[in-house]
Amino acid sequence: MQRSLFNRLSASTGLIPFALFVSLGCAAGKDARPSPAGDVPPEGTQVALASPNANASTTPSTTVGAGAPGASGVAASSTSAGAKDSAAKDPPVTVPTIKGRTKKDSLALVSAVKAGLKNNEWPVKTAPQLPQAILPSHRIVAYYGNPLSKKMGILGELPPDQMLARFDKEVAAWQKADPSHPVQPALHLIVVVAQGFPGRDGKYRLRMADSLVNTVYSWAQKKHALLFLDVQVGLSTVQEELPRLVPFLQKPDVMLGIDPEFSMKSGDKPGTKIGTMSSSDVNFAINLLSGLVKQYNLPPKVLIVHRFTRKMLTDAKGIKLDPRVQVVINMDGWGQPWLKYDSYRAYVEAEPVQFTGFKLFYHNDTKKGDPLLTPPEVLMLNPKPLYIQYQ
C-alpha cells in the first residue's frame, strides 16, 4: 500500500500542530485486482470499435475479435461450443475509439457491458423513490480528498479557486455526455483519515476538525454542490465514528461515505492489508441516516460504500434498503482501463445492491501512460454509474 506524508499541519487548523503522520488516501496504493467473473467474448466474437456519438473520438473504427493478438489476459474466457453459439447471437458492442486504448481494454469493456446486460437483477427492485431523491434522475459528480494534503486527492492538490474551476469543466463534460441526467456536483471530504500512527487511543485514525468541514462546506455551497463526509475508521468502527458527524449530517445537502478498505477488523495497521466491512456496518449507517431524514424532514440521503475487492464488503445481500437512504457501491480501485472494467464487473455489477459508482484517479489511472477514462466510455457500462468520483 502506497503511503504518503501528510502535510505539516499549522496551529490554525487545530489539528495536531507540528506533527507529520502517514495518510492513506482511499485506494491510493492498491490497484483493482478482480477475480474474473463471467466470460470475455469467445474467440471470433466481433467487437466494433467506433465512436457512438459526438462526445467520443472521431478516429476511424476498428473491428477486433476476442482471440486476436494482444487480447490475452483480460479474464477467463469460455471455449465451450454453447458459449460460442450464444455469443454469435449477440449483436456487436460498439465502444468509443480513444487514442491510447488497447484491444485488451476494449475487450474488457465489452465483457463488462454484456455481463451487465445479461444480469436481470438490474435495475434493483426497490420501493418507489421519495420526493427530492437525487438518484436515479440525476448523476452525482464529485471531487474527493482532503484540503490538508496534496497526496490524498484533487480536493487538496490545487488551490481552492483552481480546483473548483477544474471541477466545473468535469461537471460540464458529464452533462454533455448524458444530458438526460442533470449533474449534481459534490465535494467528497475524507473527514476521518486512517493513518499509520496509532494516536492517543490506539485507533489508527485522525478525526478532522469541525472548522475544516465548515470550510469545505462553504466551497460546496458556492457551487450548489453536496458535501460528502467520508470515514476511514482504522481500528475504530462506523458505530463509534458516525454519531459525532450527526450535526453535519442533519443538513439537507450533507451526505455520507464509508470506506471498508481502512476498516481493520483484523487488528492490523491500516495499509498493511485491505480492510473489510459487513452488511451490519452498512445497515448501521443506513439506519442512522434514515433516522435523521425522518426526524428533521430531510430529502433522502445518499450513502457511498467504496469497494474494489470481494472481501471489502461481506454479505452484500444482507444490506437492508430504506427509501430514505440511497446506497451507492462505488468501484474505487485504480489501474489500467481493462482492470477497472473487470473490477466493476466482478465487485459491483455482479452483486447488485441499489446504485453504482465509478472512481477515476487523475494520477494513478494514468501512471502507465493510459489516458483517463472518458465519460462516454464509463457510460457504456451497465448499470450506468450514477456517482462519479475524481481523486
ROZAPA-341096 format. One record per residue: x negated, y negated, z negated of N, C-alpha, C in turn; residue in three letters. Coordinates in steps of 0.1 Angstrom, whole numbers, plus 2048, in hexadecimal, padded with zeros to 3 digits. Layout:
XYZXYZXYZALA ...
// end
This chain:
7F880C8008008008007F77F4800MET 7F97EB80A7F17DF80B7F57D6800GLN 7EA7D07FA7ED7C77EF7E77B97F3ARG 7ED7AF7ED7E87A17F07E87997E3SER 7DE7907E27DE7887D67E877D7D7LEU 7F077C7CD7FA7717CC7F37647CAPHE 7F97597CF7F374C7CE7F27497BFASN 7E77417BC7E673C7AF7F27337ACARG 7F87367A080472F79D801722794LEU 80771779880470B79180D70A785SER 80970277B81170076F81E6FB772ALA 8206F477D82D6EE7808386F8783SER 83370478783D70F78B84371577ETHR 83C71477384171B76783E72A768GLY 83672F77183373D773824740770LEU 82274776581474B761809742767ILE 8087367627FE72D7687F0733768PRO 7E87307727DA7337747D8742775PHE 7E274A7777E17597787E275D787ALA 7DB76778A7DC76E7977E277C795LEU 7EB78079D7F078D79B7F27937A9PHE 7F37A17AA7F47A87B68037A87BAVAL 8067A27C68147A37CA8167AE7D4SER 8227B47D48247BF7DD8317BC7E5LEU 8307B47F083B7B07F78427BC7FEGLY 84F7BB7FF8577C68048517CD811CYS 84E7D98108497E181B83D7DB822ALA 8357D481A82A7CC81F81E7D5824ALA 81D7E181E8117E88228157F7826GLY 8217F982982580782C82D807839LYS 82880C84483080C85083B81784FASP 84581585785081F85784C82C85DALA 84D83685584984485A85484D859ARG 85D84E863869856861866865864PRO 86E86D85D86F87B86187987C86DSER 87688187887F88088488C886881PRO 89687F8858A48838838AB883890ALA 8B088E8958B688F8A28AB8918ACGLY 8AF8908B98A68938C48A48878CDASP 8988868D289687C8DD89C8828EAVAL 89E87A8F48A487F90089B88B906PRO 8A18969098998A190E89289E91BPRO 8898A691F8818A392B88A8A2937GLU 88889793F89089594B89B88B949GLY 89E88893C8A887D93A8A387093FTHR 8AB8699478A785C94C8AA851943GLN 8A08489418A183C93989E830941VAL 8A98299448A781D94C8A2811944ALA 89780B9488918009418947F4949LEU 89F7ED9468A37E194D8A97D7943ALA 8A97CB9478AF7C093F8BE7C0940SER 8C57C29358D47C39358DB7B6935PRO 8D37AB9318DA79E9318D0793932ASN 8D47879328CC77B9358C2779929ALA 8C477F91E8BB77D9128AF786913ASN 8AF79091C8A379991C89A794928ALA 88F79B92888579893388B79B941SER 88679494B88A79795888079F960THR 8777A695886D7AF95E8757BA966THR 8707BE9728777C89798797D5971PRO 8847DC9738877E896B87E7F396FSER 87D7FD96687580996887D814963THR 87B82096988282C96487883695FTHR 87A83C95387084694E878851949VAL 87285D94887886994287286B934GLY 87987292C87487591E86787D91EALA 86588592985988D92A84E887931GLY 84F87A93484587393C838871934ALA 82D86F93A82186C93382286092APRO 81D86191E81E85591582A85690DGLY 83286090E83F86190683D86A8FBALA 8328718F983087A8EE8308748E1SER 83587B8D68348768C983F86E8C4GLY 84986C8CC8548638C885C86A8BCVAL 8608768BE86787D8B386888B8B8ALA 86E8948B08708A28B487A8A28C0ALA 8768A98CB87F8A98D78858B78D8SER 8918B88DD8978C58DF8948CA8EDSER 8918D78EE88F8DD8FC8998E78FFTHR 8A48E88F78AE8F28FA8B68EF906SER 8BB8F990D8C38F69198CF8EF916ALA 8D58F290B8E18EB9078DF8DC905GLY 8D48D98FF8D18CB8FD8CF8C390AALA 8C88CA9138C68C49208D38C2928LYS 8DC8CC9278E98CB92E8F18BF928ASP 8F08BE91A8F78B39148F28A6918SER 8E48A59188DE89891B8E1894929ALA 8E289E9328E489B9408F1894942ALA 8FA89693990788F93B908881935LYS 8FE87E92D8FD8719278F9866932ASP 90085B9328FB85093B8EE84B937PRO 8E68469408D984093C8DB834933PRO 8D283292A8D28279218C881C927VAL 8CD8109298C580692E8C07FD923THR 8B37FC9228AD7F49178A67E891DVAL 8A47DD91589E7D191A88F7D491EPRO 88A7CE92887C7CF92C8747C4926THR 86C7C791D8647BE9168557C1918ILE 84D7B791C83F7B991F8387BE912LYS 8317C891382A7CE9088307DA902GLY 83C7DD9068437E990183E7F6908ARG 83D80190183980D90784581690ATHR 84282191284C82B914851831906LYS 8478338FE84A8388F08548308E9LYS 8528228EA85C8198E486A81B8EAASP 86A81B8F787781C8FE87E8298FBSER 8778348FB87D8418F88828418E9LEU 87B83B8E088083B8D288C8338D1ALA 88D8288D889981F8D88A58278DELEU 8A382D8EA8AE8358F08B28408E6VAL 8A98478E08AD8518D78B584C8CBSER 8B18408C68B983A8BB8C68368BFALA 8C78308CB8D482C8D08DE8378D2VAL 8D98428D88E184E8DB8E68548CELYS 8DC8558C48E085B8B78EB8538B0ALA 8EA8468B18F483E8AB90283F8B1GLY 9018408BF90E8418C691584E8C3LEU 90D8598C19138668BE9178688B0LYS 91385F8A791786089992485B896ASN 92E86389593C85F89393F859886ASN 93585887D938852870936843871GLU 93283E87C93182F87F93D82B888TRP 94382088594281787994881E86DPRO 94281B86194682185595481D852VAL 95D82684E96B82384B96B81E83CLYS 97081283B97180B82E97F80582CTHR 98180082098D7F881E98C7EB827ALA 9977E582B9967D983398E7CE82CPRO 9867C783497E7BC82F9867B1829GLN 9827AB81E9897A181798779381ELEU 98F78A81C98D77C82298077781EPRO 97A77082796D769825961773825GLN 96377F82895878982994F785835ALA 94278583393978183E93878C848ILE 9377988449367A484E9437AB850LEU 9467B085B93D7B186793E7A6871PRO 94679C86E94879287993C78987CSER 93378887292778087491A789873HIS 90F7838779027898758FA78086CARG 8F47868628EB77E8598DD77F85EILE 8D67748608C87738638C176C858VAL 8B77738528B076E8468A176D848ALA 89C76384188D76283F88A767830TYR 88076F82F87D77782386F77381DTYR 86E77381086177180A86276A7FDGLY 8587637F985775C7ED84E7507EFASN 8537447ED84B7387F083E7367E9PRO 83C73E7DE82F73D7D78247457DDLEU 82774D7E881D7557EE81E7557FDSER 813753804813754813813762818LYS 81076C80F80E77A81381B782812LYS 82677D80C83278480983D782813MET 83A77A81D84577782784576982CGLY 84D76783784E75A83D85374F834ILE 85B75382A86174982185674081ALEU 84A74681883F73F81283373D81AGLY 83474182782874182F826733835GLU 83072B83783071E83D835714833LEU 8317078358386FC82D8476FD830PRO 84F6F982685E6FB8288646F5834PRO 8606E98388666E38448626EB851ASP 8566F08528526F885D85870585DGLN 85A70B85186071885086F717855MET 87670D85088470B853886708862LEU 87D70186887D6FE87687C70B87FALA 87271387B87172088187D72987FARG 88372887488F73087089A72C87APHE 89C71F87C8A671A8858A5721893ASP 8997238988977298A589B7378A5LYS 89873F89A89C74D89A8AB74E899GLU 8B17458918C07458908C674389EVAL 8C17398A68C67368B38C47428BDALA 8B97498BB8B67548C48C07608C2ALA 8C47628B58CD76D8B28DB7688B6TRP 8DE75C8B58EC7578B98ED7588C8GLN 8E27558D08E27578DE8E47658E2LYS 8DD76E8DB8DD77C8DF8EB7838DDALA 8F277E8D38FF7848D09097798CCASP 90F7718D59187678D292576B8CBPRO 9287788CC93477E8C693377E8B6SER 92677D8B192477E8A391D77189EHIS 92576789991E75B89491475E88APRO 90875788B8FD75A8818FF753874VAL 8FE75A8698FE75485C8F0754857GLN 8E97488568DC7478528DA74B843PRO 8CF75083F8CC7538318BD75282EALA 8BA74F8228AC74F81D8AC75B812LEU 8A27638138A276F80B89676E801HIS 89876B7F588D7687EB88A7747E2LEU 87E7797E287A7837D887977C7CAILE 88377F7C28857787B587F7807AAVAL 87E78D7AC8767967A286C79D7ABVAL 85F79B7A885479F7B084D7AB7A9VAL 84C7B77B08447C27AB8357BE7ACALA 82D7C27A281F7BD7A28177C979CGLN 80A7C779F8007D179A7FC7CF78CGLY 8007C57857FD7C27778097C576FPHE 8077CC7638137D075B81B7C5755PRO 8147BA75281C7AF74B81D7B373CGLY 8237A97358247AB72682C7B7722ARG 8377BA72A8407C572783D7D272EASP 8327D273682E7DE73D8387E2748GLY 83F7D974E8497DC7588447DA766LYS 8387D57688327D377583B7CB77FTYR 8417C17798497B87828497AA77CARG 84A7A078484A79278085778B784LEU 85E78577B86A77E77E867770781ARG 86D76B78C86B75D790873754788MET 86E74878687573E77E881739785ALA 88B73477D89772F78389572378CASP 88A71B78988770F79188471379FSER 87D71F7A187A7237AE8867277B6LEU 88F72F7AF89C7337B58A37267BAVAL 8A471C7B18AB7107B48A57097C0ASN 8987097C18917037CC8957097DATHR 8947177DA89771E7E68A671C7E9VAL 8AE71C7DF8BD71A7E18C070C7E8TYR 8B87027E48BA6F57EA8B66F57F9SER 8AC6FD7FC8A86FF80A8B4705812TRP 8B971080C8C47178128D070E815ALA 8D370680B8DF6FD80C8DD6F3818GLN 8D06EF81A8CE6E58268D26EC833LYS 8D06F98348D37008408E1707840LYS 8E97048368F670B8348F371A834HIS 8E971E82D8E472C82D8E8733820ALA 8E97408208EA7488148DC74980DLEU 8DC74C8008D074F7F98D275D7F4LEU 8C87667F88C77747F28BD7747E8PHE 8C077A7DC8B677C7D28B278B7D2LEU 8A578D7D58A079B7D78997A07CBASP 89B7AC7C78967B17BA88D7BD7BDVAL 8807BC7B88767C77B88747CB7AAGLN 87A7D67A587A7D779686E7DD790VAL 8647E37988597E879285C7F4788GLY 8587F377C85B7FD7728687F976ALEU 86E7EE76E87B7EA7688867F1770SER 8927EC76E89E7F27758A77E777ATHR 8AF7EB7848B97E17888C37DE77DVAL 8C57E77748CE7E57698C97DA75FGLN 8BB7D975F8B57CF7568B37C275DGLU 8B17C276A8AD7B67718B87AE776GLU 8C37B577A8CE7AD7818D67A4778LEU 8D97A876B8E179F7638DC791762PRO 8CF78F7618C97827608CB77976CARG 8CF77F7778D17787848E0773785LEU 8E877777C8F777577D8F976677EVAL 8F375C7778F674E7798F474A788PRO 8EB75078F8E974C79D8F37547A6PHE 8F67607A38FF7687AB90D7647A9LEU 91075C79F91E75679E92174C7A9GLN 9177477B091973E7BB91E7457C7LYS 92773F7CF92D7467DA92374A7E5PRO 9187427E690F7447F190174B7EDASP 9017517E28F57587DD8F87677DDVAL 8F076F7E38F277D7E58E67857DFMET 8E67927E08DC79A7D98D57A47E2LEU 8C97A77E08C17B27E68BA7BA7DCGLY 8BA7C77DD8B27D07D48A97D97DDILE 89C7DB7D78927E17DF88D7EE7D9ASP 8927FA7DD88D8067D887F8097D9PRO 8788037E386A8057E58628037D8GLU 8667FA7D085E7F67C48667F97B7PHE 86F8037B88768087AC86E8157A8SER 86581379E85C81E79B861827790MET 86B82F793871838789867843785LYS 85D84578D85284F78A84984A77FSER 84983D77C840837772833833778GLY 83183578582583178C82582178EASP 81981C79081880E79381E80B7A1LYS 8258007A282A7FC7AF81E7FB7B9PRO 8218007C58178007D080F80D7D1GLY 80F8157C78088227C881082D7CFTHR 81D82B7CF8268347D783382D7DALYS 83B8327E384882C7E685282F7DBILE 8598257D68638287CB87082D7D0GLY 87A82D7C78878337CA89282D7C2THR 89E82C7C78AA8297C08B48337C4MET 8BE8357BB8C983E7BE8D68377C0SER 8E083E7C48ED8387C68F28317B9SER 8EE8377AD8F38307A18ED82279FSER 8E08207A48DB8137A48E28097ADASP 8E580E7B98ED8067C38FB8037BDVAL 90180D7B790E80B7B290E8017A6ASN 90480179E9037F77949037E979APHE 8FB7E77A48FB7DA7AB9087D77B1ALA 90F7E07B791C7DE7BD9267DA7B2ILE 9267E17A79307DE79D92D7D0797ASN 9217CD79591E7C078F9237B5799LEU 9207B67A69247AC7AF9337AB7B0LEU 9397B77B19487B87B294E7B17A6SER 9497B379A94E7AC78F94E79D78FGLY 94279879594178A79694B7847A1LEU 94D78B7AC9567877B69647867B0VAL 9687907A89757907A2977785798LYS 96D78478F96D77B78496E76C788GLN 96676979296475B79796B7587A4TYR 9737627A997B7607B597275C7C1ASN 9677637C395D7607CD9607687DALEU 95A7637E595A76B7F19527787EFPRO 9557837F694D78F7F593E78D7F5PRO 9377947ED9287937EC92279D7F6LYS 91679A7FA90E7A38039027A97FBVAL 9017B67FB8F67BD7F48ED7C47FELEU 8E07C07FE8D67C68078CE7D07FFILE 8CD7DD8058C67E77FF8BB7EB809VAL 8AE7E98068A37EC80F8A07FB810HIS 89D7FF81C89A80D81E89181082AARG 88681882887F81D83487982B832PHE 87D83182787B840826887846820THR 88885382289485A81D89585980EARG 88A85B80788B85C7F888C84E7F1LYS 88B8437F988D8367F389B8357EEMET 8A583B7F48B383B7F08B98497F0LEU 8BB84E7E38C085B7E28CF85B7E0THR 8D68667E48E48677E38EC85B7E9ASP 8E88577F58EF84C7FC8FE84E7FDALA 90285B7FE91085D7FF91885A7F2LYS 9108597E79168567DA9198477D8GLY 91583F7E19178307E092682E7E1ILE 92C8277D893A8247D793D8167DCLYS 9438157E89458087EE9518017E7LEU 9507F47E795A7EB7E195C7E07EBASP 9697DD7EE96B7D27F89667C47F4PRO 9627C37E795D7B67E294E7B57E5ARG 9477C07E99397C07EC9367C77F9VAL 92F7C180292B7C680E91D7CB80EGLN 91B7D881090E7DF80E9077E181BVAL 8FA7DC81C8F27DD8288E67E5824VAL 8E37F082C8D77F882B8CD7F2835ILE 8C37EC8308B97E48398AD7EC83CASN 8AA7F084989E7F784D8937ED84CMET 88A7EE8428807E48418727E9842ASP 8707F58488627F984B85C7F2856GLY 84F7F08568487EA8618407F4869TRP 83D7F08758357F887E8387F588DGLY 8347FE8958367FC8A48457FE8A7GLN 84A7F98B28587FA8B585E8088B4PRO 8578128BA85C8208B985E8258ABTRP 8558218A285682589486181F88DLEU 86481289086F80B88A87C81188FLYS 87D81489C88981A8A188C82889BTYR 88183089A88383D89488783C885ASP 88283287E88583087089482C86FSER 8988238778A681F8778AF82B879TYR 8AC8338838B483F8868B484987AARG 8A884B8748A785686A8AD85285DALA 8AB8458598AE84184B8BA837849TYR 8BE8328548CA8288538D682E85BVAL 8D48308688DF8358708E384386CGLU 8DA84B8688DE8598658E585B858ALA 8E585184F8EC8528428F4845840GLU 90084584790883984790D835838PRO 90C82883591182382991C81982CVAL 91880D83292280483691D7FC842GLN 9137F383F90E7EB84A8FF7ED84APHE 8F87E88558EA7EB8578E27DE859THR 8D57DE8558CC7D38588BF7D885EGLY 8B77CE8628AB7D28698A17C6866PHE 8957CA86288B7C185E8807BF868LYS 87C7B386B8717B08748667A986DLEU 8597AE86F84E7A88698457A1873PHE 84479487183C78C87A82E79187CTYR 82879687281A79A8728187A9873HIS 81E7B186A81C7BF86A8227C6876ASN 82D7C287B8327C888782A7C6894ASP 8227BC89381A7B889F80B7BA89ETHR 8077C08937F97C28907F17CA89ALYS 7F97D38A17F27DC8AB7F47D68BALYS 7F97CA8BA7FB7C38C78087C48CDGLY 8127CA8C68207CB8CB8277BE8C9ASP 82E7B98D48367AD8D18417B08C7PRO 8457A68C08507A78B685D7AC8BDLEU 8647B58B78717B98BD87A7AC8BFLEU 8817AC8CB88A7A18CE8987A48CATHR 8A179A8C88AF79C8C58B67A68CFPRO 8B47A58DC8BB7AE8E58B67BD8E3PRO 8AA7BF8DF8A57CD8DC8AC7D28D0GLU 8AC7CA8C58B27CF8B88C17D18BAVAL 8C77C98C28D67C98C48DA7D58CCLEU 8D17DD8D28D47E98D98D87F48CFMET 8D37F38C38D57FE8B98E37FF8B6LEU 8E780C8B28F580E8AE8F48168A1ASN 8FB8108969028048958F87F8897PRO 8FE7ED89C8F67E189E8F37DB890LYS 8E77D888D8E47D28808EB7C587EPRO 8F17C38738F87B68708F07AD866LEU 8E57B38628DC7AB8598CE7AC85FTYR 8C87A08628BA7A08688B179885FILE 8A679E85B89D79885288F796858GLN 88978A85787C78885B87378684FTYR 86778D84F85D78B84585178584BGLN 
// end
